[in-house]
Amino acid sequence: MPRKLLLALCTAMVLTFSVSADAQELRYRDEPISLDQMGEYADIRFSKENFETVTNGMAEKQVLSLLGKPQDLRKEQRRHGRWTVHYHYPEGHVVNFKNGLVVGKEKN
């Protein structure tokens, strides 16, 4: 097997493991981040441009770093310790999370 191909395969395996480990940690967390725990993101201003860059699979802290602390959030506990969370931003912008990762966004 050529050396470059082997290196690329090894890198892909390491990256896959890292993402899986992060997703696993988020999936089994006791409870999602609360508004009270988002103080460090309070000075980040929401922008529609940053909202457009939010993609499925992003973690809560990644979204908070882009959009700042939401105006409100709604969380629902699911079976097996899993959570669905909705971050509400100005002008009806909402980011939806499942098990700590973005699964969609909408503008109401």
Biopython code that builds the backbone (N, CA, C, O; Angstrom):
import numpy as np
from Bio.PDB.StructureBuilder import StructureBuilder

atoms = [
    (1, "MET", "N", (0.856, -1.166, 0.000)),
    (1, "MET", "CA", (0.000, 0.000, 0.000)),
    (1, "MET", "C", (0.907, 1.236, 0.000)),
    (1, "MET", "O", (1.838, 1.320, 0.802)),
    (2, "PRO", "N", (0.640, 2.195, -0.896)),
    (2, "PRO", "CA", (1.466, 3.404, -0.932)),
    (2, "PRO", "C", (1.422, 4.145, 0.408)),
    (2, "PRO", "O", (0.403, 4.155, 1.100)),
    (3, "ARG", "N", (2.526, 4.750, 0.745)),
    (3, "ARG", "CA", (2.681, 5.417, 2.039)),
    (3, "ARG", "C", (1.663, 6.538, 2.252)),
    (3, "ARG", "O", (1.113, 6.670, 3.346)),
    (4, "LYS", "N", (1.405, 7.350, 1.215)),
    (4, "LYS", "CA", (0.455, 8.471, 1.337)),
    (4, "LYS", "C", (-0.954, 7.953, 1.606)),
    (4, "LYS", "O", (-1.681, 8.539, 2.408)),
    (5, "LEU", "N", (-1.347, 6.872, 0.953)),
    (5, "LEU", "CA", (-2.669, 6.295, 1.162)),
    (5, "LEU", "C", (-2.803, 5.756, 2.582)),
    (5, "LEU", "O", (-3.832, 5.941, 3.232)),
    (6, "LEU", "N", (-1.765, 5.095, 3.052)),
    (6, "LEU", "CA", (-1.774, 4.564, 4.413)),
    (6, "LEU", "C", (-1.887, 5.698, 5.431)),
    (6, "LEU", "O", (-2.635, 5.587, 6.402)),
    (7, "LEU", "N", (-1.157, 6.772, 5.218)),
    (7, "LEU", "CA", (-1.209, 7.928, 6.114)),
    (7, "LEU", "C", (-2.608, 8.554, 6.098)),
    (7, "LEU", "O", (-3.129, 8.930, 7.149)),
    (8, "ALA", "N", (-3.205, 8.665, 4.936)),
    (8, "ALA", "CA", (-4.558, 9.235, 4.825)),
    (8, "ALA", "C", (-5.580, 8.361, 5.553)),
    (8, "ALA", "O", (-6.466, 8.879, 6.233)),
    (9, "LEU", "N", (-5.461, 7.054, 5.415)),
    (9, "LEU", "CA", (-6.387, 6.141, 6.098)),
    (9, "LEU", "C", (-6.233, 6.228, 7.616)),
    (9, "LEU", "O", (-7.228, 6.242, 8.341)),
    (10, "CYS", "N", (-5.007, 6.285, 8.091)),
    (10, "CYS", "CA", (-4.766, 6.402, 9.535)),
    (10, "CYS", "C", (-5.322, 7.709, 10.080)),
    (10, "CYS", "O", (-5.928, 7.727, 11.151)),
    (11, "THR", "N", (-5.121, 8.800, 9.353)),
    (11, "THR", "CA", (-5.646, 10.104, 9.766)),
    (11, "THR", "C", (-7.166, 10.070, 9.828)),
    (11, "THR", "O", (-7.760, 10.574, 10.781)),
    (12, "ALA", "N", (-7.798, 9.482, 8.821)),
    (12, "ALA", "CA", (-9.260, 9.376, 8.802)),
    (12, "ALA", "C", (-9.776, 8.568, 9.989)),
    (12, "ALA", "O", (-10.794, 8.915, 10.588)),
    (13, "MET", "N", (-9.072, 7.492, 10.326)),
    (13, "MET", "CA", (-9.493, 6.665, 11.462)),
    (13, "MET", "C", (-9.388, 7.440, 12.772)),
    (13, "MET", "O", (-10.278, 7.341, 13.616)),
    (14, "VAL", "N", (-8.321, 8.204, 12.953)),
    (14, "VAL", "CA", (-8.142, 8.993, 14.173)),
    (14, "VAL", "C", (-9.216, 10.061, 14.268)),
    (14, "VAL", "O", (-9.800, 10.253, 15.335)),
    (15, "LEU", "N", (-9.491, 10.763, 13.167)),
    (15, "LEU", "CA", (-10.527, 11.794, 13.168)),
    (15, "LEU", "C", (-11.895, 11.199, 13.455)),
    (15, "LEU", "O", (-12.678, 11.785, 14.203)),
    (16, "THR", "N", (-12.192, 10.058, 12.878)),
    (16, "THR", "CA", (-13.477, 9.398, 13.120)),
    (16, "THR", "C", (-13.612, 9.027, 14.582)),
    (16, "THR", "O", (-14.679, 9.213, 15.168)),
    (17, "PHE", "N", (-12.564, 8.511, 15.177)),
    (17, "PHE", "CA", (-12.614, 8.144, 16.596)),
    (17, "PHE", "C", (-12.829, 9.377, 17.458)),
    (17, "PHE", "O", (-13.611, 9.335, 18.408)),
    (18, "SER", "N", (-12.140, 10.486, 17.140)),
    (18, "SER", "CA", (-12.272, 11.718, 17.922)),
    (18, "SER", "C", (-13.693, 12.246, 17.869)),
    (18, "SER", "O", (-14.250, 12.617, 18.902)),
    (19, "VAL", "N", (-14.290, 12.286, 16.687)),
    (19, "VAL", "CA", (-15.662, 12.763, 16.546)),
    (19, "VAL", "C", (-16.610, 11.835, 17.278)),
    (19, "VAL", "O", (-17.527, 12.299, 17.956)),
    (20, "SER", "N", (-16.407, 10.542, 17.155)),
    (20, "SER", "CA", (-17.271, 9.585, 17.829)),
    (20, "SER", "C", (-17.178, 9.725, 19.342)),
    (20, "SER", "O", (-18.193, 9.628, 20.032)),
    (21, "ALA", "N", (-15.990, 9.949, 19.862)),
    (21, "ALA", "CA", (-15.823, 10.109, 21.301)),
    (21, "ALA", "C", (-16.537, 11.364, 21.781)),
    (21, "ALA", "O", (-17.196, 11.332, 22.820)),
    (22, "ASP", "N", (-16.418, 12.491, 21.036)),
    (22, "ASP", "CA", (-17.109, 13.719, 21.403)),
    (22, "ASP", "C", (-18.617, 13.522, 21.361)),
    (22, "ASP", "O", (-19.327, 13.947, 22.273)),
    (23, "ALA", "N", (-19.106, 12.882, 20.311)),
    (23, "ALA", "CA", (-20.544, 12.643, 20.179)),
    (23, "ALA", "C", (-21.026, 11.731, 21.297)),
    (23, "ALA", "O", (-22.118, 11.931, 21.831)),
    (24, "GLN", "N", (-20.231, 10.739, 21.655)),
    (24, "GLN", "CA", (-20.608, 9.818, 22.732)),
    (24, "GLN", "C", (-20.719, 10.577, 24.053)),
    (24, "GLN", "O", (-21.656, 10.353, 24.819)),
    (25, "GLU", "N", (-19.769, 11.474, 24.323)),
    (25, "GLU", "CA", (-19.807, 12.252, 25.560)),
    (25, "GLU", "C", (-21.063, 13.115, 25.606)),
    (25, "GLU", "O", (-21.728, 13.183, 26.640)),
    (26, "LEU", "N", (-21.392, 13.774, 24.498)),
    (26, "LEU", "CA", (-22.586, 14.612, 24.447)),
    (26, "LEU", "C", (-23.855, 13.783, 24.602)),
    (26, "LEU", "O", (-24.798, 14.206, 25.270)),
    (27, "ARG", "N", (-23.878, 12.646, 24.009)),
    (27, "ARG", "CA", (-25.077, 11.813, 23.997)),
    (27, "ARG", "C", (-25.491, 11.377, 25.396)),
    (27, "ARG", "O", (-26.683, 11.266, 25.679)),
    (28, "TYR", "N", (-24.544, 11.132, 26.254)),
    (28, "TYR", "CA", (-24.857, 10.587, 27.571)),
    (28, "TYR", "C", (-24.679, 11.592, 28.704)),
    (28, "TYR", "O", (-24.655, 11.211, 29.875)),
    (29, "ARG", "N", (-24.556, 12.865, 28.364)),
    (29, "ARG", "CA", (-24.452, 13.887, 29.396)),
    (29, "ARG", "C", (-25.738, 13.898, 30.210)),
    (29, "ARG", "O", (-26.811, 13.633, 29.667)),
    (30, "ASP", "N", (-25.650, 14.201, 31.503)),
    (30, "ASP", "CA", (-26.819, 14.189, 32.377)),
    (30, "ASP", "C", (-27.885, 15.189, 31.944)),
    (30, "ASP", "O", (-29.067, 14.848, 31.912)),
    (31, "GLU", "N", (-27.495, 16.404, 31.615)),
    (31, "GLU", "CA", (-28.464, 17.424, 31.265)),
    (31, "GLU", "C", (-27.800, 18.444, 30.341)),
    (31, "GLU", "O", (-26.604, 18.704, 30.474)),
    (32, "PRO", "N", (-28.559, 19.027, 29.404)),
    (32, "PRO", "CA", (-27.985, 20.035, 28.501)),
    (32, "PRO", "C", (-27.534, 21.281, 29.270)),
    (32, "PRO", "O", (-27.885, 21.465, 30.436)),
    (33, "ILE", "N", (-26.760, 22.122, 28.607)),
    (33, "ILE", "CA", (-26.303, 23.377, 29.185)),
    (33, "ILE", "C", (-27.525, 24.243, 29.500)),
    (33, "ILE", "O", (-28.435, 24.353, 28.679)),
    (34, "SER", "N", (-27.548, 24.852, 30.674)),
    (34, "SER", "CA", (-28.666, 25.733, 31.049)),
    (34, "SER", "C", (-28.307, 27.182, 30.722)),
    (34, "SER", "O", (-27.136, 27.504, 30.518)),
    (35, "LEU", "N", (-29.318, 28.056, 30.672)),
    (35, "LEU", "CA", (-29.073, 29.474, 30.422)),
    (35, "LEU", "C", (-28.122, 30.067, 31.461)),
    (35, "LEU", "O", (-27.301, 30.925, 31.140)),
    (36, "ASP", "N", (-28.238, 29.610, 32.693)),
    (36, "ASP", "CA", (-27.366, 30.106, 33.762)),
    (36, "ASP", "C", (-25.899, 29.770, 33.520)),
    (36, "ASP", "O", (-25.017, 30.483, 33.999)),
    (37, "GLN", "N", (-25.629, 28.708, 32.792)),
    (37, "GLN", "CA", (-24.252, 28.276, 32.521)),
    (37, "GLN", "C", (-23.674, 28.928, 31.267)),
    (37, "GLN", "O", (-22.546, 28.623, 30.882)),
    (38, "MET", "N", (-24.425, 29.816, 30.625)),
    (38, "MET", "CA", (-24.005, 30.410, 29.353)),
    (38, "MET", "C", (-23.464, 31.827, 29.494)),
    (38, "MET", "O", (-23.362, 32.553, 28.505)),
    (39, "GLY", "N", (-23.116, 32.224, 30.715)),
    (39, "GLY", "CA", (-22.656, 33.581, 30.964)),
    (39, "GLY", "C", (-21.499, 34.017, 30.090)),
    (39, "GLY", "O", (-21.456, 35.167, 29.653)),
    (40, "GLU", "N", (-20.563, 33.126, 29.828)),
    (40, "GLU", "CA", (-19.385, 33.503, 29.031)),
    (40, "GLU", "C", (-19.736, 33.842, 27.585)),
    (40, "GLU", "O", (-18.912, 34.416, 26.873)),
    (41, "TYR", "N", (-20.949, 33.496, 27.137)),
    (41, "TYR", "CA", (-21.375, 33.770, 25.759)),
    (41, "TYR", "C", (-22.311, 34.971, 25.667)),
    (41, "TYR", "O", (-22.785, 35.302, 24.580)),
    (42, "ALA", "N", (-22.584, 35.630, 26.797)),
    (42, "ALA", "CA", (-23.557, 36.723, 26.844)),
    (42, "ALA", "C", (-23.137, 37.933, 26.013)),
    (42, "ALA", "O", (-23.999, 38.666, 25.529)),
    (43, "ASP", "N", (-21.839, 38.159, 25.836)),
    (43, "ASP", "CA", (-21.365, 39.331, 25.096)),
    (43, "ASP", "C", (-21.281, 39.107, 23.591)),
    (43, "ASP", "O", (-21.001, 40.042, 22.841)),
    (44, "ILE", "N", (-21.519, 37.891, 23.146)),
    (44, "ILE", "CA", (-21.487, 37.595, 21.708)),
    (44, "ILE", "C", (-22.839, 37.977, 21.132)),
    (44, "ILE", "O", (-23.876, 37.503, 21.595)),
    (45, "ARG", "N", (-22.824, 38.838, 20.117)),
    (45, "ARG", "CA", (-24.073, 39.322, 19.525)),
    (45, "ARG", "C", (-24.551, 38.383, 18.425)),
    (45, "ARG", "O", (-23.771, 37.937, 17.584)),
    (46, "PHE", "N", (-25.853, 38.093, 18.450)),
    (46, "PHE", "CA", (-26.469, 37.256, 17.412)),
    (46, "PHE", "C", (-26.407, 37.985, 16.077)),
    (46, "PHE", "O", (-26.614, 39.197, 16.016)),
    (47, "SER", "N", (-26.120, 37.242, 15.001)),
    (47, "SER", "CA", (-26.205, 37.807, 13.647)),
    (47, "SER", "C", (-26.797, 36.753, 12.718)),
    (47, "SER", "O", (-26.560, 35.555, 12.873)),
    (48, "LYS", "N", (-27.566, 37.227, 11.757)),
    (48, "LYS", "CA", (-28.172, 36.326, 10.767)),
    (48, "LYS", "C", (-27.089, 35.626, 9.947)),
    (48, "LYS", "O", (-27.244, 34.468, 9.560)),
    (49, "GLU", "N", (-25.993, 36.338, 9.685)),
    (49, "GLU", "CA", (-24.896, 35.747, 8.905)),
    (49, "GLU", "C", (-24.301, 34.545, 9.632)),
    (49, "GLU", "O", (-24.047, 33.509, 9.017)),
    (50, "ASN", "N", (-24.079, 34.678, 10.930)),
    (50, "ASN", "CA", (-23.547, 33.555, 11.700)),
    (50, "ASN", "C", (-24.564, 32.429, 11.817)),
    (50, "ASN", "O", (-24.197, 31.255, 11.824)),
    (51, "PHE", "N", (-25.844, 32.785, 11.908)),
    (51, "PHE", "CA", (-26.896, 31.772, 11.965)),
    (51, "PHE", "C", (-26.843, 30.889, 10.717)),
    (51, "PHE", "O", (-27.044, 29.677, 10.796)),
    (52, "GLU", "N", (-26.571, 31.501, 9.576)),
    (52, "GLU", "CA", (-26.505, 30.743, 8.315)),
    (52, "GLU", "C", (-25.353, 29.752, 8.298)),
    (52, "GLU", "O", (-25.394, 28.783, 7.540)),
    (53, "THR", "N", (-24.325, 29.968, 9.116)),
    (53, "THR", "CA", (-23.173, 29.063, 9.116)),
    (53, "THR", "C", (-23.367, 27.855, 10.037)),
    (53, "THR", "O", (-22.552, 26.933, 10.018)),
    (54, "VAL", "N", (-24.427, 27.847, 10.837)),
    (54, "VAL", "CA", (-24.702, 26.718, 11.720)),
    (54, "VAL", "C", (-25.094, 25.509, 10.867)),
    (54, "VAL", "O", (-25.962, 25.608, 9.999)),
    (55, "THR", "N", (-24.451, 24.377, 11.122)),
    (55, "THR", "CA", (-24.734, 23.169, 10.344)),
    (55, "THR", "C", (-25.024, 21.991, 11.267)),
    (55, "THR", "O", (-24.629, 21.985, 12.433)),
    (56, "ASN", "N", (-25.712, 21.008, 10.734)),
    (56, "ASN", "CA", (-26.003, 19.794, 11.495)),
    (56, "ASN", "C", (-24.713, 19.154, 11.970)),
    (56, "ASN", "O", (-23.712, 19.119, 11.254)),
    (57, "GLY", "N", (-24.762, 18.644, 13.208)),
    (57, "GLY", "CA", (-23.606, 17.983, 13.784)),
    (57, "GLY", "C", (-22.758, 18.867, 14.679)),
    (57, "GLY", "O", (-21.886, 18.368, 15.390)),
    (58, "MET", "N", (-23.002, 20.190, 14.656)),
    (58, "MET", "CA", (-22.245, 21.089, 15.531)),
    (58, "MET", "C", (-22.682, 20.875, 16.978)),
    (58, "MET", "O", (-23.849, 20.582, 17.239)),
    (59, "ALA", "N", (-21.752, 21.020, 17.916)),
    (59, "ALA", "CA", (-22.039, 20.889, 19.340)),
    (59, "ALA", "C", (-22.592, 22.206, 19.889)),
    (59, "ALA", "O", (-22.441, 23.265, 19.280)),
    (60, "GLU", "N", (-23.233, 22.112, 21.049)),
    (60, "GLU", "CA", (-23.847, 23.295, 21.664)),
    (60, "GLU", "C", (-22.833, 24.429, 21.855)),
    (60, "GLU", "O", (-23.133, 25.582, 21.544)),
    (61, "LYS", "N", (-21.656, 24.118, 22.353)),
    (61, "LYS", "CA", (-20.666, 25.161, 22.611)),
    (61, "LYS", "C", (-20.173, 25.816, 21.324)),
    (61, "LYS", "O", (-19.824, 26.997, 21.331)),
    (62, "GLN", "N", (-20.139, 25.073, 20.225)),
    (62, "GLN", "CA", (-19.768, 25.664, 18.939)),
    (62, "GLN", "C", (-20.814, 26.697, 18.518)),
    (62, "GLN", "O", (-20.472, 27.782, 18.046)),
    (63, "VAL", "N", (-22.089, 26.350, 18.692)),
    (63, "VAL", "CA", (-23.173, 27.274, 18.329)),
    (63, "VAL", "C", (-23.147, 28.496, 19.239)),
    (63, "VAL", "O", (-23.311, 29.622, 18.768)),
    (64, "LEU", "N", (-22.947, 28.289, 20.520)),
    (64, "LEU", "CA", (-22.874, 29.413, 21.455)),
    (64, "LEU", "C", (-21.728, 30.356, 21.093)),
    (64, "LEU", "O", (-21.866, 31.572, 21.225)),
    (65, "SER", "N", (-20.603, 29.810, 20.640)),
    (65, "SER", "CA", (-19.462, 30.633, 20.242)),
    (65, "SER", "C", (-19.779, 31.485, 19.019)),
    (65, "SER", "O", (-19.231, 32.576, 18.863)),
    (66, "LEU", "N", (-20.659, 30.995, 18.155)),
    (66, "LEU", "CA", (-21.062, 31.740, 16.959)),
    (66, "LEU", "C", (-22.202, 32.715, 17.216)),
    (66, "LEU", "O", (-22.156, 33.862, 16.773)),
    (67, "LEU", "N", (-23.226, 32.257, 17.934)),
    (67, "LEU", "CA", (-24.470, 33.023, 18.056)),
    (67, "LEU", "C", (-24.662, 33.694, 19.405)),
    (67, "LEU", "O", (-25.520, 34.566, 19.550)),
    (68, "GLY", "N", (-23.872, 33.297, 20.391)),
    (68, "GLY", "CA", (-24.041, 33.858, 21.717)),
    (68, "GLY", "C", (-25.140, 33.154, 22.494)),
    (68, "GLY", "O", (-25.727, 32.174, 22.036)),
    (69, "LYS", "N", (-25.398, 33.678, 23.671)),
    (69, "LYS", "CA", (-26.414, 33.122, 24.564)),
    (69, "LYS", "C", (-27.798, 33.343, 23.957)),
    (69, "LYS", "O", (-28.120, 34.462, 23.558)),
    (70, "PRO", "N", (-28.627, 32.291, 23.881)),
    (70, "PRO", "CA", (-29.973, 32.472, 23.311)),
    (70, "PRO", "C", (-30.851, 33.297, 24.249)),
    (70, "PRO", "O", (-30.578, 33.403, 25.445)),
    (71, "GLN", "N", (-31.912, 33.880, 23.684)),
    (71, "GLN", "CA", (-32.871, 34.627, 24.500)),
    (71, "GLN", "C", (-33.633, 33.676, 25.416)),
    (71, "GLN", "O", (-33.993, 34.032, 26.538)),
    (72, "ASP", "N", (-33.871, 32.479, 24.929)),
    (72, "ASP", "CA", (-34.612, 31.477, 25.677)),
    (72, "ASP", "C", (-34.224, 30.109, 25.148)),
    (72, "ASP", "O", (-33.661, 29.985, 24.060)),
    (73, "LEU", "N", (-34.533, 29.081, 25.933)),
    (73, "LEU", "CA", (-34.358, 27.722, 25.429)),
    (73, "LEU", "C", (-35.453, 26.849, 26.004)),
    (73, "LEU", "O", (-36.003, 27.112, 27.074)),
    (74, "ARG", "N", (-35.745, 25.813, 25.262)),
    (74, "ARG", "CA", (-36.727, 24.817, 25.697)),
    (74, "ARG", "C", (-36.046, 23.474, 25.603)),
    (74, "ARG", "O", (-35.450, 23.142, 24.578)),
    (75, "LYS", "N", (-36.133, 22.697, 26.674)),
    (75, "LYS", "CA", (-35.500, 21.378, 26.644)),
    (75, "LYS", "C", (-36.500, 20.321, 27.080)),
    (75, "LYS", "O", (-37.353, 20.546, 27.938)),
    (76, "GLU", "N", (-36.362, 19.160, 26.454)),
    (76, "GLU", "CA", (-37.247, 18.041, 26.729)),
    (76, "GLU", "C", (-36.395, 16.806, 26.945)),
    (76, "GLU", "O", (-35.568, 16.455, 26.103)),
    (77, "GLN", "N", (-36.602, 16.146, 28.082)),
    (77, "GLN", "CA", (-35.862, 14.912, 28.326)),
    (77, "GLN", "C", (-36.542, 13.773, 27.582)),
    (77, "GLN", "O", (-37.762, 13.621, 27.633)),
    (78, "ARG", "N", (-35.751, 12.993, 26.904)),
    (78, "ARG", "CA", (-36.224, 11.830, 26.150)),
    (78, "ARG", "C", (-35.857, 10.561, 26.902)),
    (78, "ARG", "O", (-35.244, 10.609, 27.969)),
    (79, "ARG", "N", (-36.234, 9.443, 26.339)),
    (79, "ARG", "CA", (-35.874, 8.152, 26.952)),
    (79, "ARG", "C", (-34.365, 7.948, 26.971)),
    (79, "ARG", "O", (-33.631, 8.526, 26.169)),
    (80, "HIS", "N", (-33.929, 7.126, 27.887)),
    (80, "HIS", "CA", (-32.525, 6.718, 27.989)),
    (80, "HIS", "C", (-31.579, 7.896, 28.225)),
    (80, "HIS", "O", (-30.437, 7.871, 27.766)),
    (81, "GLY", "N", (-32.041, 8.924, 28.936)),
    (81, "GLY", "CA", (-31.181, 10.045, 29.288)),
    (81, "GLY", "C", (-30.819, 10.952, 28.135)),
    (81, "GLY", "O", (-29.828, 11.678, 28.212)),
    (82, "ARG", "N", (-31.583, 10.929, 27.086)),
    (82, "ARG", "CA", (-31.302, 11.773, 25.918)),
    (82, "ARG", "C", (-32.154, 13.035, 25.988)),
    (82, "ARG", "O", (-33.183, 13.073, 26.663)),
    (83, "TRP", "N", (-31.705, 14.069, 25.276)),
    (83, "TRP", "CA", (-32.373, 15.365, 25.343)),
    (83, "TRP", "C", (-32.599, 15.954, 23.957)),
    (83, "TRP", "O", (-31.820, 15.727, 23.031)),
    (84, "THR", "N", (-33.689, 16.718, 23.835)),
    (84, "THR", "CA", (-33.928, 17.592, 22.689)),
    (84, "THR", "C", (-33.961, 19.004, 23.251)),
    (84, "THR", "O", (-34.667, 19.270, 24.223)),
    (85, "VAL", "N", (-33.203, 19.909, 22.645)),
    (85, "VAL", "CA", (-33.111, 21.281, 23.130)),
    (85, "VAL", "C", (-33.309, 22.229, 21.957)),
    (85, "VAL", "O", (-32.847, 21.961, 20.848)),
    (86, "HIS", "N", (-34.000, 23.343, 22.207)),
    (86, "HIS", "CA", (-34.261, 24.353, 21.181)),
    (86, "HIS", "C", (-33.760, 25.698, 21.705)),
    (86, "HIS", "O", (-34.268, 26.198, 22.709)),
    (87, "TYR", "N", (-32.764, 26.287, 21.032)),
    (87, "TYR", "CA", (-32.251, 27.609, 21.391)),
    (87, "TYR", "C", (-33.037, 28.636, 20.585)),
    (87, "TYR", "O", (-33.108, 28.542, 19.360)),
    (88, "HIS", "N", (-33.624, 29.609, 21.264)),
    (88, "HIS", "CA", (-34.420, 30.651, 20.613)),
    (88, "HIS", "C", (-33.632, 31.962, 20.580)),
    (88, "HIS", "O", (-33.215, 32.485, 21.612)),
    (89, "TYR", "N", (-33.441, 32.478, 19.351)),
    (89, "TYR", "CA", (-32.700, 33.717, 19.126)),
    (89, "TYR", "C", (-33.647, 34.779, 18.564)),
    (89, "TYR", "O", (-34.804, 34.476, 18.273)),
    (90, "PRO", "N", (-33.168, 36.033, 18.404)),
    (90, "PRO", "CA", (-34.032, 37.116, 17.906)),
    (90, "PRO", "C", (-34.690, 36.791, 16.561)),
    (90, "PRO", "O", (-34.184, 35.993, 15.772)),
    (91, "GLU", "N", (-35.818, 37.429, 16.336)),
    (91, "GLU", "CA", (-36.559, 37.364, 15.070)),
    (91, "GLU", "C", (-36.956, 35.942, 14.689)),
    (91, "GLU", "O", (-37.018, 35.620, 13.502)),
    (92, "GLY", "N", (-37.226, 35.089, 15.671)),
    (92, "GLY", "CA", (-37.732, 33.750, 15.405)),
    (92, "GLY", "C", (-36.719, 32.730, 14.931)),
    (92, "GLY", "O", (-37.104, 31.674, 14.429)),
    (93, "HIS", "N", (-35.445, 33.013, 15.076)),
    (93, "HIS", "CA", (-34.409, 32.050, 14.703)),
    (93, "HIS", "C", (-34.273, 30.999, 15.803)),
    (93, "HIS", "O", (-34.139, 31.339, 16.979)),
    (94, "VAL", "N", (-34.309, 29.732, 15.422)),
    (94, "VAL", "CA", (-34.248, 28.631, 16.385)),
    (94, "VAL", "C", (-33.221, 27.606, 15.905)),
    (94, "VAL", "O", (-33.177, 27.259, 14.725)),
    (95, "VAL", "N", (-32.396, 27.128, 16.841)),
    (95, "VAL", "CA", (-31.459, 26.042, 16.553)),
    (95, "VAL", "C", (-31.908, 24.849, 17.388)),
    (95, "VAL", "O", (-32.113, 24.972, 18.595)),
    (96, "ASN", "N", (-32.060, 23.692, 16.741)),
    (96, "ASN", "CA", (-32.550, 22.477, 17.384)),
    (96, "ASN", "C", (-31.408, 21.489, 17.590)),
    (96, "ASN", "O", (-30.625, 21.221, 16.679)),
    (97, "PHE", "N", (-31.330, 20.950, 18.815)),
    (97, "PHE", "CA", (-30.298, 19.984, 19.182)),
    (97, "PHE", "C", (-30.948, 18.681, 19.612)),
    (97, "PHE", "O", (-32.035, 18.672, 20.190)),
    (98, "LYS", "N", (-30.280, 17.602, 19.327)),
    (98, "LYS", "CA", (-30.672, 16.293, 19.843)),
    (98, "LYS", "C", (-29.397, 15.641, 20.352)),
    (98, "LYS", "O", (-28.420, 15.506, 19.616)),
    (99, "ASN", "N", (-29.416, 15.235, 21.625)),
    (99, "ASN", "CA", (-28.252, 14.608, 22.244)),
    (99, "ASN", "C", (-27.008, 15.479, 22.144)),
    (99, "ASN", "O", (-25.904, 14.959, 21.982)),
    (100, "GLY", "N", (-27.171, 16.810, 22.238)),
    (100, "GLY", "CA", (-26.045, 17.737, 22.249)),
    (100, "GLY", "C", (-25.528, 18.180, 20.904)),
    (100, "GLY", "O", (-24.578, 18.961, 20.844)),
    (101, "LEU", "N", (-26.127, 17.704, 19.805)),
    (101, "LEU", "CA", (-25.655, 18.081, 18.470)),
    (101, "LEU", "C", (-26.791, 18.698, 17.656)),
    (101, "LEU", "O", (-27.949, 18.305, 17.790)),
    (102, "VAL", "N", (-26.444, 19.672, 16.809)),
    (102, "VAL", "CA", (-27.454, 20.329, 15.965)),
    (102, "VAL", "C", (-28.072, 19.323, 15.007)),
    (102, "VAL", "O", (-27.372, 18.574, 14.325)),
    (103, "VAL", "N", (-29.408, 19.324, 14.971)),
    (103, "VAL", "CA", (-30.139, 18.474, 14.021)),
    (103, "VAL", "C", (-30.981, 19.315, 13.065)),
    (103, "VAL", "O", (-31.626, 18.770, 12.169)),
    (104, "GLY", "N", (-30.980, 20.619, 13.243)),
    (104, "GLY", "CA", (-31.718, 21.483, 12.341)),
    (104, "GLY", "C", (-31.801, 22.902, 12.884)),
    (104, "GLY", "O", (-31.455, 23.172, 14.034)),
    (105, "LYS", "N", (-32.267, 23.794, 12.028)),
    (105, "LYS", "CA", (-32.481, 25.183, 12.421)),
    (105, "LYS", "C", (-33.651, 25.701, 11.612)),
    (105, "LYS", "O", (-33.982, 25.153, 10.561)),
    (106, "GLU", "N", (-34.283, 26.770, 12.109)),
    (106, "GLU", "CA", (-35.456, 27.308, 11.431)),
    (106, "GLU", "C", (-35.623, 28.764, 11.778)),
    (106, "GLU", "O", (-35.082, 29.246, 12.773)),
    (107, "LYS", "N", (-36.370, 29.458, 10.957)),
    (107, "LYS", "CA", (-36.761, 30.829, 11.235)),
    (107, "LYS", "C", (-38.279, 30.853, 11.222)),
    (107, "LYS", "O", (-38.906, 30.625, 10.188)),
    (108, "ASN", "N", (-38.859, 31.129, 12.370)),
    (108, "ASN", "CA", (-40.326, 31.156, 12.496)),
    (108, "ASN", "C", (-40.886, 32.515, 12.120)),
    (108, "ASN", "O", (-42.100, 32.718, 12.168)),
]
sb = StructureBuilder()
sb.init_structure("model")
sb.init_model(0)
sb.init_chain("A")
sb.init_seg("    ")
for serial, (resi, resn, name, xyz) in enumerate(atoms, 1):
    if name == "N":
        sb.init_residue(resn, " ", resi, " ")
    sb.init_atom(name, np.array(xyz, "f"), 0.0, 1.0, " ", f" {name:<3s}", serial, name[0])
structure = sb.get_structure()
